[in-house]
Amino acid sequence: MSCSYFKKIILQEREVITIMFEISGYKINTLIYESDLSSVYRGNRSHDFQPVILKILKLEYPTAEAIARYKLEYEICNRLREIEGVVKA
């Protein structure tokens, strides 16, 4: 199964276009946070309806520094996964 999230692009004329992307296996429900570099969504995994938070990089070609930062974020979350209430990575 594939699911979608939406990315807003503001053109020079201030017109907003919404472009749809799909992430297989997930249903995205709500945009939680958006920055210049990423968007964070609340959703569910399709096969078991497990609640998930998805952080999506906005840059088509992120820098090595940006990738390293997000990998470190993942590693920190993954190390804390045994603590109740902490987001599982």
C-alpha positions as CSV (number, residue, x, y, z in Angstrom):
1,M,0.0,0.0,0.0
2,S,1.2,3.5,-0.6
3,C,0.1,6.7,1.2
4,S,0.6,10.3,0.6
5,Y,1.9,13.5,2.1
6,F,1.8,16.9,0.7
7,K,4.5,19.5,0.2
8,K,3.6,23.1,-0.3
9,I,5.7,25.2,-2.7
10,I,5.4,28.9,-2.8
11,L,6.0,30.4,-6.2
12,Q,7.4,33.9,-6.9
13,E,3.8,35.2,-7.5
14,R,2.9,33.9,-4.0
15,E,0.8,31.2,-5.5
16,V,0.8,28.0,-3.4
17,I,1.0,24.6,-5.2
18,T,0.6,21.3,-3.4
19,I,2.6,18.4,-4.7
20,M,1.7,14.9,-3.6
21,F,4.4,12.4,-2.6
22,E,3.8,8.8,-1.6
23,I,5.4,6.7,1.1
24,S,4.6,3.0,0.7
25,G,3.2,1.3,3.8
26,Y,2.1,4.5,5.7
27,K,-1.0,6.6,6.0
28,I,-0.2,10.2,6.9
29,N,-2.8,12.0,8.9
30,T,-1.4,15.3,10.1
31,L,1.4,17.8,9.6
32,I,2.9,18.4,13.0
33,Y,5.9,20.6,12.3
34,E,7.5,22.1,9.2
35,S,10.9,23.9,8.8
36,D,13.0,24.9,5.9
37,L,14.8,21.5,5.9
38,S,12.1,19.0,7.0
39,S,8.5,18.2,7.6
40,V,7.2,16.1,10.5
41,Y,4.0,14.1,10.1
42,R,1.8,12.0,12.4
43,G,0.4,8.8,10.8
44,N,-0.1,5.1,10.9
45,R,1.8,2.1,9.6
46,S,-0.7,0.5,7.1
47,H,-0.2,-3.2,7.9
48,D,-0.8,-2.9,11.7
49,F,-2.1,0.6,12.2
50,Q,0.8,1.3,14.6
51,P,1.0,5.1,15.2
52,V,4.1,6.6,13.7
53,I,5.9,10.0,13.4
54,L,7.6,10.5,10.0
55,K,10.3,13.1,9.5
56,I,10.8,13.9,5.8
57,L,13.8,15.8,4.4
58,K,12.6,18.5,2.0
59,L,15.9,18.8,0.1
60,E,16.1,16.6,-2.9
61,Y,19.9,16.6,-2.5
62,P,20.7,17.1,1.2
63,T,24.2,18.0,2.2
64,A,26.5,15.4,3.9
65,E,26.1,17.5,7.1
66,A,22.3,17.4,7.0
67,I,22.3,13.6,6.4
68,A,24.8,13.2,9.3
69,R,22.6,15.3,11.6
70,Y,19.5,13.2,10.8
71,K,21.4,10.0,11.3
72,L,22.5,11.2,14.7
73,E,18.9,12.1,15.6
74,Y,17.9,8.5,14.6
75,E,20.7,6.9,16.6
76,I,19.8,8.9,19.7
77,C,16.1,8.0,19.4
78,N,17.1,4.4,18.8
79,R,19.3,4.3,22.0
80,L,16.4,5.6,24.1
81,R,13.8,3.2,22.7
82,E,13.6,1.1,25.9
83,I,12.4,4.1,28.0
84,E,8.6,4.2,28.2
85,G,7.1,7.3,26.5
86,V,10.1,7.9,24.2
87,V,9.5,7.8,20.5
88,K,10.8,4.6,18.9
89,A,13.1,5.0,16.0
